[in-house]
Amino acid sequence: MPMKPVAFTMKLLPGNEVEYEKRHQQIWPELEKLLKEAGILSYHIFLDKSSGTLFAFQSLSEDNQTGSLAGQAIMKKWWDFMADLMETNPDQSPKVQALQKVYSLYSK
C-alpha cells in the first residue's frame, strides 16, 4: 500500500513529560479508531526531554482524510484534554511545526 510520510514537532510544557506519556498510553479507543479511519497507518511520537520538543512521525495512506480530523468532536475533545500539557492554538489544537523531508533510507 502506498503511503505518505509526514513529520512535525510540537512543544510540551515543562514538567508534563510523565502525564503526556500516561495519557497517550490510555488513548481513547474511539479516537484511535478515528485516526485509523482517517488514513493514519502508523503514528509515532518521540520526546526530546532536554527541550520539551515532541517529534511526531506519521505514515498516511495516499487517500488519507486527515484534513477532516480538526472538525471531529472527539478530536476537539482530545485537544481540550491535552491543552494543559502543551503549547496550543486558540482552538486548543497543538501548535505544530511541519518538517521537510530531506533524506530517506529503505531496506529491501
C-alpha positions as CSV (number, residue, x, y, z in Angstrom):
1,M,0.0,0.0,0.0
2,P,1.5,3.4,-1.0
3,M,2.0,5.7,2.0
4,K,2.9,9.3,2.6
5,P,5.4,10.1,5.4
6,V,4.6,13.2,7.5
7,A,6.7,14.6,10.3
8,F,6.2,17.5,12.6
9,T,7.1,18.9,16.0
10,M,5.0,20.1,19.0
11,K,6.1,21.6,22.3
12,L,5.5,20.1,25.7
13,L,5.2,22.5,28.7
14,P,7.9,21.8,31.3
15,G,7.1,19.2,33.9
16,N,4.4,17.3,31.9
17,E,6.5,14.5,30.4
18,V,5.1,11.7,32.6
19,E,1.5,12.9,32.3
20,Y,1.8,13.3,28.5
21,E,3.0,9.7,28.1
22,K,0.4,8.4,30.5
23,R,-2.5,10.0,28.6
24,H,-1.2,8.5,25.3
25,Q,-0.8,5.1,26.9
26,Q,-4.5,5.4,27.7
27,I,-5.6,6.9,24.4
28,W,-9.4,6.7,23.9
29,P,-10.4,3.8,21.7
30,E,-12.8,6.0,19.7
31,L,-10.0,8.4,19.0
32,E,-7.7,5.7,17.9
33,K,-10.4,4.3,15.6
34,L,-11.0,7.8,14.1
35,L,-7.3,8.3,13.4
36,K,-7.1,4.9,11.7
37,E,-10.2,5.6,9.6
38,A,-8.7,8.9,8.5
39,G,-5.9,7.0,6.9
40,I,-3.1,7.2,9.6
41,L,-1.3,3.9,9.1
42,S,1.2,4.5,11.9
43,Y,1.8,7.3,14.3
44,H,4.9,7.7,16.5
45,I,5.7,10.5,19.0
46,F,9.2,11.0,20.5
47,L,10.2,13.4,23.2
48,D,13.5,15.4,23.5
49,K,13.5,15.8,27.3
50,S,16.1,18.5,27.2
51,S,13.9,20.9,25.2
52,G,10.4,19.5,25.6
53,T,10.1,19.1,21.9
54,L,7.8,16.4,20.7
55,F,8.8,14.9,17.3
56,A,5.9,13.1,15.6
57,F,6.0,10.9,12.5
58,Q,3.0,9.5,10.7
59,S,2.6,7.2,7.8
60,L,-0.5,8.2,5.9
61,S,-2.4,6.3,3.2
62,E,-2.3,8.1,-0.1
63,D,-6.1,8.8,0.1
64,N,-6.0,9.9,3.8
65,Q,-8.6,12.2,5.2
66,T,-6.5,13.7,8.0
67,G,-7.6,17.2,6.9
68,S,-11.1,16.5,8.2
69,L,-9.9,15.5,11.7
70,A,-10.0,19.1,13.1
71,G,-13.8,19.1,12.6
72,Q,-14.4,15.9,14.5
73,A,-15.9,16.3,18.0
74,I,-13.7,13.5,19.5
75,M,-10.6,15.2,18.1
76,K,-11.6,18.6,19.7
77,K,-12.3,16.8,23.0
78,W,-8.8,15.2,22.9
79,W,-7.3,18.6,22.2
80,D,-9.1,20.1,25.2
81,F,-7.9,17.2,27.3
82,M,-4.3,17.7,26.3
83,A,-4.2,21.5,26.3
84,D,-2.9,21.8,29.8
85,L,0.3,19.9,28.9
86,M,1.5,21.6,25.7
87,E,1.6,24.7,23.6
88,T,-1.7,25.2,21.8
89,N,-3.5,27.4,19.4
90,P,-6.6,29.4,20.4
91,D,-8.9,26.4,19.4
92,Q,-6.8,24.1,21.8
93,S,-5.2,22.3,18.8
94,P,-1.5,21.7,19.4
95,K,0.9,24.2,17.9
96,V,2.6,22.2,15.1
97,Q,5.7,22.9,13.1
98,A,5.7,20.9,9.9
99,L,9.1,19.3,8.9
100,Q,10.5,19.0,5.5
101,K,11.8,15.5,4.5
102,V,15.4,15.7,3.3
103,Y,16.5,12.1,3.3
104,S,15.2,8.5,3.4
105,L,16.7,5.1,3.6
106,Y,14.8,2.0,2.7
107,S,15.8,-1.7,3.1
108,K,14.7,-4.3,0.7
